[in-house]
Amino acid sequence: MRDLPRDQFTHIPERISGLVDLAYNLWWSWNPEARILFKQLNRQAWKESVHNPVRMLRAIPAEFLQRAAENPAYLHRYDVIMHRFRKYMDATGTWFSEEYPGRPPLSIAYFSAEYGLHHSLPFYAGGLGFLAGDHLKEASDLGLPMVAVGFMYSQGYLHQHVNPDGWQEGITEPVDRDAAPITRVLDAAGEDLVVRVPHIDPPIYVAVWKVRVGRIPLYLLDTNVACNSPGNREISSRLYTGDQEQRLRQEIVLGIGGRKVLHSLGIEYSAVHLNEGHPAFALLERIRERVERGIDFDAALGEVQATSVFTTHTPVPAGHDVFPADLIDRYFKTYYPALGIDRTRFLQLGVHPESPGAGFNMTAFALRASAHHNGVSRANGTVTRKMWSCLWPGTAGATVPIDHVTNGVHVPTWLNPRMKNLYDRYIGPISPGWLSEHDDPAVWELIDEIPDDELWRLHLHLKAKLISRLRERERVRWTVHSGGRADRAAGGAFLNPSVLTIGFARRFSTYKRAQLIFEDPERLKRILNNPWYPVQIVFAGKAHPADDGGKRVLQKIYRYAQQPEFAGRIAFVEDYGEQVAQYLVHGVDVWLNNPLPPMEASGTSGMKAALNGVLNLSILDGWWIEGYNGRNGWAFGNEETGCEGRDRADASAIYDLLEKEVVPLYYDRSIDDVPHGWVRMMKESIKSNGPRFSARRMVKEYVTRYYPSLLKGAGGEFARTGAAAKPRKQAWNPRTQEKTREEGA
Ligand SMILES: *Cc1c(COP(=O)(O)O)cnc(C)c1O
């Protein structure tokens, strides 16, 4: 790997210089043994770096490195890990190479406006980004030929501070590029690669950065280059700007610029997978490339459709980008003729049949320009078909050609390492290598082998760790912002590890109804303040900087948390991100989710929790409709939406469940102080959700469902001779289960 900035790490002894390769490949982040290599250099430096090996290796005194390079035990471990890493990177014998041997050189280009990979790369706002990040990690593990494109947001997403009045203050902090696991992409002459976005006038230029996600390169676009006008430099400065024109320019850069960058890097034969509509212009650029080669527009469109997958998540019309025609004209004037079509034909590609005058709808365009489209859960598939049936006149219900692939989470990323060790210990002897077949439900049946008290004690350990981390964060917040006693309570200083703990953490979009549990404050107070069976709630999440509604919800919660009547049993944790998410989904007892159905396209944080034995208490929406089986958590809110008093009814269902089921089960201890009924439910949650809602199941589903036709669309000869052609032993088949359920309904 000659493209790493090795000259900046000359203080690392040659014997362990592979640490630089490791630090610049996020593979370390989902392989706990690799993480320990950094941690062992010096625990304090590891902590100071906020678990960021690039930053740590830059800052660490040479003496620690020297000591490690002379320590036989360290070197032994180092050699084993480096061997494993290099073998992984060789990419032989992967699932994909065995399933699709001798395939033509077709790769998949994945486009997304955000990626949630690690907190050292703050290029995400929420679930959409983590889905993309988990998709890449899993594609890497399975050996898929994939490249990915996104943005290098120079300011990242906002950092959040909540002031004593409960108001969210956004703090923008430029991303420290030198301390992030990213490197500049250079051209053949060794200069920074700069690419002009084709046919867009006035011109926009992009520089390119690279993130190594295991075997998969992720290219990040950066418009902060000297040859750009000042306005253009700002295009990639932050996520989802509210300014419509700037947003259009972002999407032009992501789609058209991103496609051009792949081209410049010599990546030509690719199918495209779009994560949501923001990068849809990539399909436009693929059409233009073909027209440039002399293919007529309709044939080019046909080719592009056949080789494009579009995943849409947004179940409300207002959530889709629509750009007015005059704005489109401003940027695409020279693009129309390059496609060989006129303005009218171009604008028709983005027309929403029910509001034709509104402008260019990115989702309508993406649906027209791709032959394969899907929602992200069974329920979301139904909602999406209903929403977009107008694009296929004469179709309705199941005949609308939109499919679904239910989301999943990357198990090695979200399963706590100690929890993994415990699973290893009991599953491993019977099913060695279980982690590499973790989408097989049969493997997870062995969770029952774990003795109740071991699972319970480990859970308590993770909970204690969560609470000590939260208190430590609160201590730091106090030293920076001071504030009064009420703020200390609201920040979580009084959290108690022996109290039943509920977690609620996600973006503060209004549809997620973070305030729902305060619908009847008196009843909630009684639940939290029960002297024998107390309950505490930890909230976390950011409101979008332009969303005052979301900020008011946050403020309401924070003010409750400040009130002594709630007894210090409500905490709001600032600056929710990947790291806080890890602690929460490992350490709380119950994961609460109560969006307004059918707004939750899937939701993934509950999957992360379930994997670690945290029990879901969730409304029946998104993934939980598929996940809930009556024994692995709690469900409510099965009614139709829109009725008056919905909040009241849903809140009351939560209170009932807490009072009658959750709290009694949690505090029902045997003589050994283990709540065996609760632990049974934890095991059921792990077993039933772990395999199904894994990114492995999800990515395999995308591949087996779409890859053959993508290959065919690209003109490749295709024969699938691998193991997947054999009958599967899988007990659970998302397709057949869906059919039976829908037919039964
Ligand atoms: C998983 C995750 C999300 C998505 O959570 P949802 O419950 O799907 O909204 C958002 N933010 C972070 C930091 C996450 O880890």
The ligand as an ORCA input file, in Angstrom:
! r2SCAN-3c Opt
* xyz 0 1
  C     -27.881      2.802     14.043
  C     -27.753      4.256     14.219
  C     -28.768      5.119     13.786
  C     -30.050      4.622     13.168
  O     -30.995      4.418     14.192
  P     -32.544      4.237     13.907
  O     -33.082      3.594     15.096
  O     -32.642      3.373     12.694
  O     -33.085      5.584     13.681
  C     -28.611      6.479     13.970
  N     -27.502      6.977     14.562
  C     -26.513      6.179     15.007
  C     -25.331      6.802     15.664
  C     -26.604      4.796     14.845
  O     -25.610      4.014     15.275
*
